[in-house]
Every structure is written in structure tokens, then in C-alpha cells.
Amino acid sequence: MELLRSHFRQTAEMLDSNTALTGRVYFKNFGDLEFEKYLSLKQGMFSKKHHSFG
């Protein structure tokens, strides 16, 4: 999981430094997602905003 997270972070940094757009590209780490939470989100259930992962 950490390797995938690292790839996303590196890609976001590369896009942000090479973009001519007026916006920004960044990666925010929200922590790990438990499999049960993933299944409930996939089925259309909502997650609480204040829930912290890990």
C-alpha cells in the first residue's frame, strides 16, 4: 500500500511542477481504508467525514 501511495505522491508532485495551468495538483494522504469500509462505500453507503482511518 505504501508503494502505491508513494507513486501517487510522486505523480502529483511531477504534474504540479510541470503544469502550466493556474491550478495546483497535490496528493493528500487519508490513511488506509479497511476492506469492510471499502465494500460499504462500493455499495453506495456514505462514510462519516470525521472518521479517521488507522
mmCIF file as gemmi writes it, N, C-alpha and C atoms, coordinates in Angstrom:
data_model
loop_
_atom_site.group_PDB
_atom_site.id
_atom_site.type_symbol
_atom_site.label_atom_id
_atom_site.label_alt_id
_atom_site.label_comp_id
_atom_site.label_asym_id
_atom_site.label_entity_id
_atom_site.label_seq_id
_atom_site.pdbx_PDB_ins_code
_atom_site.Cartn_x
_atom_site.Cartn_y
_atom_site.Cartn_z
_atom_site.occupancy
_atom_site.B_iso_or_equiv
_atom_site.pdbx_formal_charge
_atom_site.auth_seq_id
_atom_site.auth_asym_id
_atom_site.pdbx_PDB_model_num
ATOM 1 N N . MET Axp A 1 ? 0.818 -1.182 0 1 0 ? 1 A 1
ATOM 2 C CA . MET Axp A 1 ? 0 0 0 1 0 ? 1 A 1
ATOM 3 C C . MET Axp A 1 ? 0.869 1.255 0 1 0 ? 1 A 1
ATOM 4 N N . GLU Axp A 2 ? 1.94 1.219 0.761 1 0 ? 2 A 1
ATOM 5 C CA . GLU Axp A 2 ? 2.826 2.379 0.836 1 0 ? 2 A 1
ATOM 6 C C . GLU Axp A 2 ? 3.478 2.67 -0.511 1 0 ? 2 A 1
ATOM 7 N N . LEU Axp A 3 ? 3.803 1.631 -1.273 1 0 ? 3 A 1
ATOM 8 C CA . LEU Axp A 3 ? 4.402 1.825 -2.6 1 0 ? 3 A 1
ATOM 9 C C . LEU Axp A 3 ? 3.421 2.531 -3.534 1 0 ? 3 A 1
ATOM 10 N N . LEU Axp A 4 ? 2.172 2.114 -3.539 1 0 ? 4 A 1
ATOM 11 C CA . LEU Axp A 4 ? 1.156 2.754 -4.375 1 0 ? 4 A 1
ATOM 12 C C . LEU Axp A 4 ? 0.962 4.213 -3.959 1 0 ? 4 A 1
ATOM 13 N N . ARG Axp A 5 ? 0.904 4.447 -2.656 1 0 ? 5 A 1
ATOM 14 C CA . ARG Axp A 5 ? 0.761 5.804 -2.129 1 0 ? 5 A 1
ATOM 15 C C . ARG Axp A 5 ? 1.933 6.674 -2.576 1 0 ? 5 A 1
ATOM 16 N N . SER Axp A 6 ? 3.117 6.118 -2.55 1 0 ? 6 A 1
ATOM 17 C CA . SER Axp A 6 ? 4.317 6.839 -2.973 1 0 ? 6 A 1
ATOM 18 C C . SER Axp A 6 ? 4.261 7.19 -4.454 1 0 ? 6 A 1
ATOM 19 N N . HIS Axp A 7 ? 3.767 6.271 -5.275 1 0 ? 7 A 1
ATOM 20 C CA . HIS Axp A 7 ? 3.633 6.538 -6.717 1 0 ? 7 A 1
ATOM 21 C C . HIS Axp A 7 ? 2.636 7.676 -6.981 1 0 ? 7 A 1
ATOM 22 N N . PHE Axp A 8 ? 1.525 7.663 -6.267 1 0 ? 8 A 1
ATOM 23 C CA . PHE Axp A 8 ? 0.547 8.747 -6.416 1 0 ? 8 A 1
ATOM 24 C C . PHE Axp A 8 ? 1.152 10.088 -6.001 1 0 ? 8 A 1
ATOM 25 N N . ARG Axp A 9 ? 1.884 10.093 -4.882 1 0 ? 9 A 1
ATOM 26 C CA . ARG Axp A 9 ? 2.507 11.322 -4.397 1 0 ? 9 A 1
ATOM 27 C C . ARG Axp A 9 ? 3.517 11.849 -5.409 1 0 ? 9 A 1
ATOM 28 N N . GLN Axp A 10 ? 4.371 10.976 -5.937 1 0 ? 10 A 1
ATOM 29 C CA . GLN Axp A 10 ? 5.381 11.382 -6.923 1 0 ? 10 A 1
ATOM 30 C C . GLN Axp A 10 ? 4.727 11.903 -8.203 1 0 ? 10 A 1
ATOM 31 N N . THR Axp A 11 ? 3.679 11.247 -8.653 1 0 ? 11 A 1
ATOM 32 C CA . THR Axp A 11 ? 2.982 11.68 -9.862 1 0 ? 11 A 1
ATOM 33 C C . THR Axp A 11 ? 2.347 13.058 -9.657 1 0 ? 11 A 1
ATOM 34 N N . ALA Axp A 12 ? 1.722 13.269 -8.513 1 0 ? 12 A 1
ATOM 35 C CA . ALA Axp A 12 ? 1.121 14.56 -8.222 1 0 ? 12 A 1
ATOM 36 C C . ALA Axp A 12 ? 2.176 15.653 -8.176 1 0 ? 12 A 1
ATOM 37 N N . GLU Axp A 13 ? 3.315 15.377 -7.554 1 0 ? 13 A 1
ATOM 38 C CA . GLU Axp A 13 ? 4.394 16.37 -7.485 1 0 ? 13 A 1
ATOM 39 C C . GLU Axp A 13 ? 4.947 16.68 -8.869 1 0 ? 13 A 1
ATOM 40 N N . MET Axp A 14 ? 5.102 15.657 -9.7 1 0 ? 14 A 1
ATOM 41 C CA . MET Axp A 14 ? 5.611 15.864 -11.053 1 0 ? 14 A 1
ATOM 42 C C . MET Axp A 14 ? 4.632 16.709 -11.867 1 0 ? 14 A 1
ATOM 43 N N . LEU Axp A 15 ? 3.35 16.378 -11.799 1 0 ? 15 A 1
ATOM 44 C CA . LEU Axp A 15 ? 2.342 17.146 -12.532 1 0 ? 15 A 1
ATOM 45 C C . LEU Axp A 15 ? 2.286 18.585 -12.034 1 0 ? 15 A 1
ATOM 46 N N . ASP Axp A 16 ? 2.387 18.77 -10.742 1 0 ? 16 A 1
ATOM 47 C CA . ASP Axp A 16 ? 2.306 20.107 -10.169 1 0 ? 16 A 1
ATOM 48 C C . ASP Axp A 16 ? 3.489 20.968 -10.617 1 0 ? 16 A 1
ATOM 49 N N . SER Axp A 17 ? 4.673 20.393 -10.676 1 0 ? 17 A 1
ATOM 50 C CA . SER Axp A 17 ? 5.855 21.171 -11.044 1 0 ? 17 A 1
ATOM 51 C C . SER Axp A 17 ? 5.955 21.403 -12.549 1 0 ? 17 A 1
ATOM 52 N N . ASN Axp A 18 ? 5.277 20.586 -13.351 1 0 ? 18 A 1
ATOM 53 C CA . ASN Axp A 18 ? 5.38 20.708 -14.809 1 0 ? 18 A 1
ATOM 54 C C . ASN Axp A 18 ? 4.143 21.291 -15.472 1 0 ? 18 A 1
ATOM 55 N N . THR Axp A 19 ? 3.168 21.669 -14.702 1 0 ? 19 A 1
ATOM 56 C CA . THR Axp A 19 ? 1.928 22.149 -15.302 1 0 ? 19 A 1
ATOM 57 C C . THR Axp A 19 ? 1.98 23.656 -15.549 1 0 ? 19 A 1
ATOM 58 N N . ALA Axp A 20 ? 1.396 24.071 -16.632 1 0 ? 20 A 1
ATOM 59 C CA . ALA Axp A 20 ? 1.308 25.489 -16.959 1 0 ? 20 A 1
ATOM 60 C C . ALA Axp A 20 ? -0.059 26.032 -16.57 1 0 ? 20 A 1
ATOM 61 N N . LEU Axp A 21 ? -0.858 25.212 -15.957 1 0 ? 21 A 1
ATOM 62 C CA . LEU Axp A 21 ? -2.205 25.62 -15.545 1 0 ? 21 A 1
ATOM 63 C C . LEU Axp A 21 ? -2.131 26.511 -14.308 1 0 ? 21 A 1
ATOM 64 N N . THR Axp A 22 ? -3.173 27.245 -14.067 1 0 ? 22 A 1
ATOM 65 C CA . THR Axp A 22 ? -3.195 28.122 -12.903 1 0 ? 22 A 1
ATOM 66 C C . THR Axp A 22 ? -3.552 27.376 -11.621 1 0 ? 22 A 1
ATOM 67 N N . GLY Axp A 23 ? -3.971 26.139 -11.738 1 0 ? 23 A 1
ATOM 68 C CA . GLY Axp A 23 ? -4.343 25.336 -10.571 1 0 ? 23 A 1
ATOM 69 C C . GLY Axp A 23 ? -3.152 24.624 -9.965 1 0 ? 23 A 1
ATOM 70 N N . ARG Axp A 24 ? -3.429 23.801 -8.987 1 0 ? 24 A 1
ATOM 71 C CA . ARG Axp A 24 ? -2.411 23.009 -8.313 1 0 ? 24 A 1
ATOM 72 C C . ARG Axp A 24 ? -2.805 21.536 -8.351 1 0 ? 24 A 1
ATOM 73 N N . VAL Axp A 25 ? -1.812 20.676 -8.362 1 0 ? 25 A 1
ATOM 74 C CA . VAL Axp A 25 ? -2.029 19.234 -8.264 1 0 ? 25 A 1
ATOM 75 C C . VAL Axp A 25 ? -1.323 18.792 -6.997 1 0 ? 25 A 1
ATOM 76 N N . TYR Axp A 26 ? -2.046 18.132 -6.111 1 0 ? 26 A 1
ATOM 77 C CA . TYR Axp A 26 ? -1.43 17.664 -4.881 1 0 ? 26 A 1
ATOM 78 C C . TYR Axp A 26 ? -2.036 16.341 -4.465 1 0 ? 26 A 1
ATOM 79 N N . PHE Axp A 27 ? -1.341 15.662 -3.576 1 0 ? 27 A 1
ATOM 80 C CA . PHE Axp A 27 ? -1.776 14.374 -3.054 1 0 ? 27 A 1
ATOM 81 C C . PHE Axp A 27 ? -1.987 14.515 -1.558 1 0 ? 27 A 1
ATOM 82 N N . LYS Axp A 28 ? -3.151 14.137 -1.071 1 0 ? 28 A 1
ATOM 83 C CA . LYS Axp A 28 ? -3.439 14.16 0.355 1 0 ? 28 A 1
ATOM 84 C C . LYS Axp A 28 ? -3.628 12.73 0.83 1 0 ? 28 A 1
ATOM 85 N N . ASN Axp A 29 ? -2.857 12.35 1.805 1 0 ? 29 A 1
ATOM 86 C CA . ASN Axp A 29 ? -2.908 11.004 2.358 1 0 ? 29 A 1
ATOM 87 C C . ASN Axp A 29 ? -4.019 10.932 3.407 1 0 ? 29 A 1
ATOM 88 N N . PHE Axp A 30 ? -5.038 10.117 3.131 1 0 ? 30 A 1
ATOM 89 C CA . PHE Axp A 30 ? -6.138 9.944 4.065 1 0 ? 30 A 1
ATOM 90 C C . PHE Axp A 30 ? -5.989 8.679 4.905 1 0 ? 30 A 1
ATOM 91 N N . GLY Axp A 31 ? -4.868 8.022 4.797 1 0 ? 31 A 1
ATOM 92 C CA . GLY Axp A 31 ? -4.658 6.812 5.576 1 0 ? 31 A 1
ATOM 93 C C . GLY Axp A 31 ? -5.169 5.577 4.85 1 0 ? 31 A 1
ATOM 94 N N . ASP Axp A 32 ? -5.156 4.476 5.561 1 0 ? 32 A 1
ATOM 95 C CA . ASP Axp A 32 ? -5.591 3.209 4.974 1 0 ? 32 A 1
ATOM 96 C C . ASP Axp A 32 ? -7.107 3.065 5.048 1 0 ? 32 A 1
ATOM 97 N N . LEU Axp A 33 ? -7.657 2.379 4.077 1 0 ? 33 A 1
ATOM 98 C CA . LEU Axp A 33 ? -9.09 2.11 4.019 1 0 ? 33 A 1
ATOM 99 C C . LEU Axp A 33 ? -9.302 0.629 4.305 1 0 ? 33 A 1
ATOM 100 N N . GLU Axp A 34 ? -10.046 0.345 5.365 1 0 ? 34 A 1
ATOM 101 C CA . GLU Axp A 34 ? -10.328 -1.042 5.708 1 0 ? 34 A 1
ATOM 102 C C . GLU Axp A 34 ? -11.217 -1.666 4.645 1 0 ? 34 A 1
ATOM 103 N N . PHE Axp A 35 ? -11.055 -2.959 4.417 1 0 ? 35 A 1
ATOM 104 C CA . PHE Axp A 35 ? -11.787 -3.645 3.362 1 0 ? 35 A 1
ATOM 105 C C . PHE Axp A 35 ? -13.293 -3.549 3.573 1 0 ? 35 A 1
ATOM 106 N N . GLU Axp A 36 ? -13.752 -3.665 4.815 1 0 ? 36 A 1
ATOM 107 C CA . GLU Axp A 36 ? -15.185 -3.573 5.1 1 0 ? 36 A 1
ATOM 108 C C . GLU Axp A 36 ? -15.72 -2.192 4.743 1 0 ? 36 A 1
ATOM 109 N N . LYS Axp A 37 ? -14.943 -1.138 5.021 1 0 ? 37 A 1
ATOM 110 C CA . LYS Axp A 37 ? -15.349 0.219 4.682 1 0 ? 37 A 1
ATOM 111 C C . LYS Axp A 37 ? -15.4 0.386 3.166 1 0 ? 37 A 1
ATOM 112 N N . TYR Axp A 38 ? -14.426 -0.196 2.466 1 0 ? 38 A 1
ATOM 113 C CA . TYR Axp A 38 ? -14.416 -0.157 1.003 1 0 ? 38 A 1
ATOM 114 C C . TYR Axp A 38 ? -15.683 -0.795 0.441 1 0 ? 38 A 1
ATOM 115 N N . LEU Axp A 39 ? -16.056 -1.965 0.964 1 0 ? 39 A 1
ATOM 116 C CA . LEU Axp A 39 ? -17.255 -2.656 0.483 1 0 ? 39 A 1
ATOM 117 C C . LEU Axp A 39 ? -18.507 -1.82 0.71 1 0 ? 39 A 1
ATOM 118 N N . SER Axp A 40 ? -18.616 -1.19 1.877 1 0 ? 40 A 1
ATOM 119 C CA . SER Axp A 40 ? -19.8 -0.382 2.147 1 0 ? 40 A 1
ATOM 120 C C . SER Axp A 40 ? -19.842 0.845 1.239 1 0 ? 40 A 1
ATOM 121 N N . LEU Axp A 41 ? -18.695 1.458 0.96 1 0 ? 41 A 1
ATOM 122 C CA . LEU Axp A 41 ? -18.66 2.601 0.042 1 0 ? 41 A 1
ATOM 123 C C . LEU Axp A 41 ? -18.986 2.165 -1.378 1 0 ? 41 A 1
ATOM 124 N N . LYS Axp A 42 ? -18.496 0.99 -1.757 1 0 ? 42 A 1
ATOM 125 C CA . LYS Axp A 42 ? -18.767 0.46 -3.096 1 0 ? 42 A 1
ATOM 126 C C . LYS Axp A 42 ? -20.265 0.208 -3.291 1 0 ? 42 A 1
ATOM 127 N N . GLN Axp A 43 ? -20.94 -0.186 -2.23 1 0 ? 43 A 1
ATOM 128 C CA . GLN Axp A 43 ? -22.375 -0.466 -2.3 1 0 ? 43 A 1
ATOM 129 C C . GLN Axp A 43 ? -23.211 0.806 -2.204 1 0 ? 43 A 1
ATOM 130 N N . GLY Axp A 44 ? -22.557 1.964 -2.14 1 0 ? 44 A 1
ATOM 131 C CA . GLY Axp A 44 ? -23.28 3.223 -2.149 1 0 ? 44 A 1
ATOM 132 C C . GLY Axp A 44 ? -23.538 3.831 -0.797 1 0 ? 44 A 1
ATOM 133 N N . MET Axp A 45 ? -23.008 3.233 0.26 1 0 ? 45 A 1
ATOM 134 C CA . MET Axp A 45 ? -23.181 3.815 1.582 1 0 ? 45 A 1
ATOM 135 C C . MET Axp A 45 ? -22.181 4.964 1.748 1 0 ? 45 A 1
ATOM 136 N N . PHE Axp A 46 ? -22.507 5.903 2.611 1 0 ? 46 A 1
ATOM 137 C CA . PHE Axp A 46 ? -21.657 7.061 2.813 1 0 ? 46 A 1
ATOM 138 C C . PHE Axp A 46 ? -20.753 6.861 4.022 1 0 ? 46 A 1
ATOM 139 N N . SER Axp A 47 ? -19.613 7.512 3.972 1 0 ? 47 A 1
ATOM 140 C CA . SER Axp A 47 ? -18.674 7.477 5.082 1 0 ? 47 A 1
ATOM 141 C C . SER Axp A 47 ? -18.811 8.766 5.875 1 0 ? 47 A 1
ATOM 142 N N . LYS Axp A 48 ? -18.622 8.686 7.177 1 0 ? 48 A 1
ATOM 143 C CA . LYS Axp A 48 ? -18.678 9.881 8.013 1 0 ? 48 A 1
ATOM 144 C C . LYS Axp A 48 ? -17.427 10.717 7.758 1 0 ? 48 A 1
ATOM 145 N N . LYS Axp A 49 ? -17.588 12.019 7.675 1 0 ? 49 A 1
ATOM 146 C CA . LYS Axp A 49 ? -16.45 12.905 7.419 1 0 ? 49 A 1
ATOM 147 C C . LYS Axp A 49 ? -15.422 12.875 8.535 1 0 ? 49 A 1
ATOM 148 N N . HIS Axp A 50 ? -15.843 12.743 9.758 1 0 ? 50 A 1
ATOM 149 C CA . HIS Axp A 50 ? -14.935 12.811 10.879 1 0 ? 50 A 1
ATOM 150 C C . HIS Axp A 50 ? -14.255 11.478 11.191 1 0 ? 50 A 1
ATOM 151 N N . HIS Axp A 51 ? -14.564 10.442 10.431 1 0 ? 51 A 1
ATOM 152 C CA . HIS Axp A 51 ? -13.961 9.121 10.659 1 0 ? 51 A 1
ATOM 153 C C . HIS Axp A 51 ? -12.492 9.158 10.256 1 0 ? 51 A 1
ATOM 154 N N . SER Axp A 52 ? -11.615 8.733 11.138 1 0 ? 52 A 1
ATOM 155 C CA . SER Axp A 52 ? -10.201 8.679 10.778 1 0 ? 52 A 1
ATOM 156 C C . SER Axp A 52 ? -9.802 7.226 10.565 1 0 ? 52 A 1
ATOM 157 N N . PHE Axp A 53 ? -9.018 6.988 9.541 1 0 ? 53 A 1
ATOM 158 C CA . PHE Axp A 53 ? -8.549 5.645 9.22 1 0 ? 53 A 1
ATOM 159 C C . PHE Axp A 53 ? -7.236 5.414 9.919 1 0 ? 53 A 1
ATOM 160 N N . GLY Axp A 54 ? -7.122 4.262 10.596 1 0 ? 54 A 1
ATOM 161 C CA . GLY Axp A 54 ? -5.867 3.888 11.24 1 0 ? 54 A 1
ATOM 162 C C . GLY Axp A 54 ? -5.771 4.483 12.569 1 0 ? 54 A 1
